[in-house]
Amino acid sequence: MLKKLFGLDKKENKKNNESKKAMNVEIFAPLSGAYVKIEDVPDPTFSQKMMGDGIAIEPSDGQVVSPVKGSIVQVFPTKHAVGIKTDEGVEVLIHIGLETVKMNGEGFTAHVKEGDAVEVGDALIDFDLKLVTEKANSTLTPIVITNQEDLKSVQTISTTQVEAGNTKVITIEV
């Protein structure tokens, strides 16, 4: 009552409003290579954004690094995909190549496991690019925001070439 009477509650209200302010989360390229719009991925699960919005990268090498600071929520048993959740709650899926699940882990080496904390640029998975080129439908690697409905906005940043851990490719308003 006294706080309200003397206007002292305004400071608390301002503090509460500041904590509710939108914040941005930057997603960096997890691979080096050529940027591709998600709509151009030759798989409707990704191109029609059934799993969420994002981008894809045609990799120039076989190294996947963390695009965000967060924790590993899933490494698929076949090591062809990894899920990360940022401290702000953004869920990012990196799916190496198309139809790579049928490779049953051949040519993939995971450097992380579920529960591991990661920083931007930390090694996640290495893969044999030549083997994936031979055995999978494509090396094109989608990066998808899987909990888009919980976020204010997802903006992809169009470019031509990206560098793993250095090029911002998606900005998310939480």
C-alpha positions in Angstrom: 0.0 0.0 0.0 2.7 2.5 0.9 4.6 1.6 -2.3 1.6 2.4 -4.4 0.8 5.6 -2.4 4.3 7.1 -2.9 4.8 5.8 -6.4 7.5 3.4 -5.4 5.8 0.7 -7.3 6.6 2.4 -10.6 10.2 1.3 -10.3 9.2 -2.3 -9.8 6.7 -2.2 -12.7 9.4 -0.7 -14.9 11.7 -3.5 -13.9 9.0 -6.2 -14.7 8.3 -4.6 -18.1 12.0 -4.5 -19.0 12.3 -8.2 -18.3 9.4 -8.8 -20.7 11.1 -6.9 -23.5 11.7 -8.9 -26.6 15.2 -10.1 -27.1 16.9 -11.3 -30.2 18.8 -14.5 -30.6 21.3 -14.8 -33.5 21.7 -18.1 -35.3 25.1 -18.5 -37.0 25.9 -20.8 -39.9 26.7 -24.3 -38.6 28.6 -25.2 -41.8 30.6 -23.4 -44.4 29.3 -23.3 -47.9 26.6 -21.9 -50.1 23.4 -20.4 -48.6 20.1 -21.9 -49.9 16.6 -20.7 -49.2 14.6 -23.3 -47.2 11.9 -23.2 -49.9 14.5 -24.4 -52.4 15.3 -27.6 -50.5 14.2 -30.6 -52.7 12.2 -32.2 -49.8 8.7 -31.0 -48.9 9.2 -31.6 -45.2 11.7 -28.7 -45.3 10.7 -26.6 -48.3 7.1 -26.4 -47.1 8.3 -25.5 -43.6 6.5 -28.5 -42.0 9.1 -28.6 -39.2 9.6 -24.8 -39.1 11.3 -21.9 -40.9 15.0 -21.8 -41.5 17.7 -22.0 -44.2 19.8 -24.6 -45.8 23.5 -24.8 -46.6 25.3 -26.7 -49.4 28.4 -27.6 -47.4 31.9 -27.1 -48.7 33.4 -29.4 -46.0 32.3 -32.0 -43.5 32.4 -30.0 -40.3 29.3 -29.0 -38.3 29.7 -26.5 -35.4 27.2 -25.1 -33.0 25.2 -22.1 -34.4 24.2 -21.0 -30.9 25.0 -21.0 -27.2 22.8 -23.6 -25.6 22.5 -27.3 -24.8 22.3 -30.4 -26.9 18.7 -31.9 -26.6 19.2 -34.7 -29.1 21.8 -36.4 -31.2 20.1 -38.8 -33.6 21.4 -42.4 -33.2 22.5 -42.2 -36.9 24.4 -39.0 -36.1 22.9 -37.3 -39.2 21.0 -34.7 -37.2 21.4 -32.8 -33.9 19.0 -30.6 -31.9 20.0 -27.7 -29.8 18.1 -25.5 -27.4 19.3 -22.0 -26.6 19.1 -20.5 -23.1 16.3 -18.3 -24.4 14.3 -21.4 -25.5 14.9 -21.4 -29.2 15.1 -24.9 -30.7 17.4 -25.5 -33.6 17.6 -28.6 -35.7 20.6 -29.3 -38.0 19.8 -32.1 -40.5 22.9 -33.1 -42.4 22.0 -33.9 -46.0 18.7 -35.4 -47.3 17.8 -39.1 -46.8 21.1 -39.5 -44.8 19.2 -41.5 -42.1 19.5 -44.5 -44.4 23.3 -44.3 -44.0 22.9 -45.6 -40.4 25.7 -43.4 -39.1 28.3 -44.5 -41.6 30.6 -41.6 -42.2 29.3 -39.5 -39.2 31.2 -38.8 -36.0 29.5 -37.0 -33.2 31.5 -34.8 -30.8 28.6 -34.1 -28.4 25.9 -36.0 -26.5 22.5 -35.1 -25.1 22.9 -32.6 -22.2 26.2 -31.1 -23.3 26.5 -27.3 -23.1 27.8 -25.7 -26.3 29.0 -22.3 -27.5 28.9 -20.9 -31.0 31.6 -22.6 -33.0 32.0 -25.7 -30.9 32.4 -28.9 -32.9 29.2 -31.0 -33.1 29.5 -33.5 -35.9 32.0 -34.3 -38.6 30.9 -36.2 -41.7 32.5 -37.6 -44.8 31.3 -35.2 -47.4 32.4 -37.5 -50.3 30.5 -40.5 -48.8 27.3 -38.4 -48.2 27.5 -37.2 -51.8 27.7 -40.8 -53.0 25.1 -42.4 -50.6 22.5 -39.7 -49.8 20.0 -37.9 -52.0 21.8 -34.6 -51.3 24.4 -33.0 -49.1 22.1 -29.9 -48.7 21.8 -29.3 -45.0 18.6 -27.7 -43.5 18.9 -25.6 -40.3 15.3 -25.3 -38.9 13.7 -23.5 -36.0 11.4 -26.2 -34.7 9.5 -24.2 -32.1 8.6 -21.2 -34.2 5.1 -21.0 -32.8 6.6 -20.1 -29.4 8.6 -17.2 -30.8 7.7 -13.7 -31.9 9.4 -13.8 -35.2 12.0 -15.7 -37.3 13.9 -13.7 -39.9 16.3 -15.4 -42.3 19.2 -13.4 -43.5 19.8 -14.0 -47.2 23.4 -14.1 -48.5 25.5 -16.2 -50.9 28.3 -17.9 -49.0 28.5 -18.6 -45.3 31.3 -19.4 -42.9 30.7 -21.8 -40.0 30.4 -20.1 -36.7 30.8 -16.6 -38.2 28.0 -15.7 -40.6 24.6 -14.8 -39.0 21.9 -16.6 -41.0 18.8 -16.2 -38.8 17.6 -13.6 -36.3 14.9 -14.6 -33.8 12.8 -12.4 -31.7 11.9 -14.2 -28.5 
